[in-house]
Amino acid sequence: MTAWRTLLTGAKAQEFPEAIDLTIHTKCPAKWKLIDMETGAEYVGSPEPNLYGKWKRIKEPEEISAEN
């Protein structure tokens, strides 16, 4: 059975049973922006590790309706 997540746009994204690491190799971490398309949270690359790894949260997640 395939699990799916509903994104803010209404599109569906497949959820996998195991976590998958995504890696960016760069000399300029601040030029990268990560957007969680399910929650709306936004992060920018950071050279220093913190609560979110090497990503600094710049926008909090949006409220998700009970329908999602």
TORPA-4810 file (N, C-alpha, C, O; in nm, 3 decimals):
<nodes>
NODE_1_0.084_-0.118_0.000_0.000_0.000_0.000_0.089_0.125_0.000_0.178_0.137_0.084_M
NODE_2_0.066_0.215_-0.093_0.145_0.335_-0.104_0.082_0.447_-0.021_-0.038_0.472_-0.030_T
NODE_3_0.166_0.514_0.060_0.119_0.628_0.140_0.144_0.756_0.062_0.245_0.769_-0.008_A
NODE_4_0.050_0.851_0.075_0.060_0.978_0.004_0.041_1.092_0.101_-0.033_1.080_0.199_W
NODE_5_0.108_1.205_0.074_0.090_1.328_0.151_0.025_1.431_0.060_0.053_1.435_-0.060_R
NODE_6_-0.063_1.513_0.116_-0.127_1.619_0.039_-0.050_1.749_0.060_-0.031_1.794_0.173_T
NODE_7_-0.005_1.809_-0.051_0.071_1.934_-0.045_-0.026_2.052_-0.038_-0.145_2.037_-0.062_L
NODE_8_0.028_2.170_-0.006_-0.055_2.289_0.005_-0.129_2.321_-0.124_-0.236_2.382_-0.121_L
NODE_9_-0.074_2.280_-0.237_-0.137_2.303_-0.367_-0.250_2.205_-0.395_-0.325_2.222_-0.491_T
NODE_10_-0.262_2.102_-0.312_-0.360_1.997_-0.335_-0.300_1.877_-0.407_-0.363_1.771_-0.415_G
NODE_11_-0.179_1.892_-0.459_-0.111_1.781_-0.526_-0.074_1.675_-0.422_-0.067_1.703_-0.303_A
NODE_12_-0.051_1.554_-0.469_-0.012_1.443_-0.382_0.135_1.410_-0.403_0.186_1.419_-0.515_K
NODE_13_0.205_1.372_-0.295_0.345_1.332_-0.301_0.358_1.197_-0.230_0.305_1.178_-0.121_A
NODE_14_0.429_1.105_-0.292_0.445_0.971_-0.235_0.532_0.976_-0.111_0.636_1.042_-0.110_Q
NODE_15_0.490_0.906_-0.006_0.568_0.891_0.117_0.632_0.753_0.115_0.565_0.654_0.086_E
NODE_16_0.761_0.745_0.146_0.833_0.619_0.147_0.842_0.563_0.289_0.834_0.640_0.385_F
NODE_17_0.860_0.433_0.305_0.866_0.372_0.438_0.988_0.417_0.520_0.982_0.424_0.642_P
NODE_18_1.098_0.446_0.451_1.222_0.486_0.518_1.256_0.629_0.479_1.225_0.673_0.368_E
NODE_19_1.321_0.703_0.570_1.365_0.839_0.540_1.476_0.837_0.435_1.557_0.744_0.431_A
NODE_20_1.479_0.937_0.350_1.579_0.950_0.244_1.656_1.079_0.267_1.595_1.185_0.283_I
NODE_21_1.790_1.074_0.269_1.872_1.193_0.285_1.888_1.263_0.151_1.918_1.199_0.050_D
NODE_22_1.869_1.394_0.150_1.891_1.476_0.032_2.012_1.564_0.065_2.016_1.628_0.170_L
NODE_23_2.111_1.568_-0.025_2.236_1.637_0.002_2.261_1.747_-0.099_2.242_1.728_-0.219_T
NODE_24_2.304_1.863_-0.049_2.349_1.973_-0.135_2.494_1.999_-0.101_2.528_2.018_0.016_I
NODE_25_2.581_1.999_-0.200_2.724_2.023_-0.182_2.754_2.160_-0.242_2.745_2.178_-0.363_H
NODE_26_2.789_2.259_-0.157_2.802_2.397_-0.205_2.906_2.476_-0.127_2.935_2.446_-0.012_T
NODE_27_2.960_2.577_-0.190_3.051_2.671_-0.123_2.974_2.791_-0.069_3.030_2.874_0.003_K
NODE_28_2.845_2.802_-0.102_2.764_2.918_-0.065_2.629_2.872_-0.010_2.529_2.876_-0.082_C
NODE_29_2.624_2.827_0.117_2.499_2.773_0.170_2.384_2.873_0.175_2.269_2.834_0.162_P
NODE_30_2.413_3.002_0.192_2.307_3.102_0.206_2.228_3.125_0.077_2.122_3.186_0.081_A
NODE_31_2.278_3.077_-0.036_2.204_3.097_-0.161_2.094_2.993_-0.180_2.013_3.005_-0.272_K
NODE_32_2.089_2.893_-0.094_1.992_2.784_-0.107_1.872_2.806_-0.016_1.887_2.850_0.098_W
NODE_33_1.753_2.776_-0.067_1.630_2.786_0.009_1.554_2.655_-0.002_1.540_2.599_-0.111_K
NODE_34_1.505_2.606_0.110_1.429_2.482_0.116_1.287_2.516_0.157_1.266_2.585_0.257_L
NODE_35_1.190_2.469_0.081_1.049_2.494_0.113_0.978_2.360_0.129_0.978_2.277_0.038_I
NODE_36_0.917_2.341_0.245_0.837_2.222_0.270_0.701_2.247_0.206_0.622_2.327_0.256_D
NODE_37_0.673_2.179_0.097_0.550_2.205_0.021_0.426_2.146_0.088_0.314_2.168_0.042_M
NODE_38_0.445_2.071_0.197_0.331_2.019_0.273_0.289_2.118_0.382_0.170_2.138_0.405_E
NODE_39_0.387_2.180_0.450_0.356_2.267_0.564_0.376_2.416_0.535_0.321_2.500_0.605_T
NODE_40_0.455_2.449_0.433_0.485_2.587_0.403_0.607_2.640_0.477_0.645_2.755_0.455_G
NODE_41_0.670_2.561_0.563_0.790_2.605_0.634_0.901_2.632_0.532_0.915_2.559_0.434_A
NODE_42_0.982_2.737_0.558_1.092_2.771_0.469_1.222_2.780_0.549_1.223_2.822_0.664_E
NODE_43_1.330_2.739_0.485_1.462_2.737_0.547_1.563_2.792_0.447_1.545_2.781_0.326_Y
NODE_44_1.671_2.852_0.500_1.781_2.897_0.416_1.906_2.825_0.467_1.919_2.799_0.587_V
NODE_45_1.998_2.795_0.375_2.120_2.724_0.412_2.203_2.802_0.513_2.207_2.925_0.509_G
NODE_46_2.269_2.730_0.603_2.351_2.790_0.708_2.482_2.712_0.720_2.482_2.589_0.712_S
NODE_47_2.594_2.781_0.740_2.721_2.709_0.757_2.733_2.641_0.893_2.814_2.550_0.911_P
NODE_48_2.651_2.684_0.990_2.657_2.629_1.126_2.539_2.537_1.153_2.425_2.573_1.122_E
NODE_49_2.564_2.421_1.211_2.454_2.330_1.245_2.365_2.390_1.355_2.413_2.465_1.440_P
NODE_50_2.237_2.358_1.351_2.141_2.405_1.453_2.032_2.300_1.466_2.051_2.184_1.429_N
NODE_51_1.919_2.340_1.519_1.808_2.248_1.540_1.764_2.177_1.413_1.715_2.064_1.419_L
NODE_52_1.781_2.243_1.296_1.738_2.187_1.168_1.855_2.143_1.082_1.847_2.149_0.960_Y
NODE_53_1.963_2.100_1.143_2.082_2.062_1.067_2.153_2.188_1.023_2.177_2.277_1.104_G
NODE_54_2.186_2.197_0.896_2.251_2.317_0.844_2.150_2.402_0.766_2.183_2.461_0.663_K
NODE_55_2.028_2.407_0.818_1.922_2.490_0.761_1.866_2.579_0.871_1.838_2.531_0.981_W
NODE_56_1.849_2.708_0.844_1.792_2.803_0.939_1.648_2.830_0.897_1.622_2.872_0.785_K
NODE_57_1.554_2.806_0.989_1.412_2.828_0.956_1.386_2.977_0.946_1.421_3.054_1.036_R
NODE_58_1.324_3.019_0.833_1.293_3.160_0.813_1.143_3.184_0.806_1.099_3.299_0.811_I
NODE_59_1.064_3.077_0.793_0.918_3.089_0.792_0.860_2.967_0.862_0.894_2.853_0.829_K
NODE_60_0.774_2.992_0.957_0.712_2.883_1.032_0.611_2.810_0.946_0.558_2.866_0.850_E
NODE_61_0.582_2.683_0.979_0.480_2.608_0.905_0.344_2.675_0.917_0.312_2.737_1.019_P
NODE_62_0.264_2.662_0.812_0.127_2.715_0.814_0.037_2.616_0.887_0.067_2.497_0.896_E
NODE_63_-0.073_2.667_0.937_-0.171_2.578_0.998_-0.225_2.484_0.891_-0.260_2.529_0.782_E
NODE_64_-0.232_2.357_0.921_-0.286_2.258_0.827_-0.428_2.226_0.868_-0.454_2.194_0.984_I
NODE_65_-0.520_2.233_0.775_-0.660_2.205_0.807_-0.678_2.058_0.844_-0.597_1.973_0.807_S
NODE_66_-0.784_2.029_0.918_-0.812_1.893_0.960_-0.844_1.803_0.842_-0.840_1.680_0.855_A
NODE_67_-0.874_1.861_0.726_-0.907_1.781_0.607_-0.784_1.715_0.547_-0.798_1.613_0.480_E
NODE_68_-0.664_1.769_0.569_-0.540_1.714_0.508_-0.489_1.598_0.588_-0.387_1.539_0.552_N
</nodes>
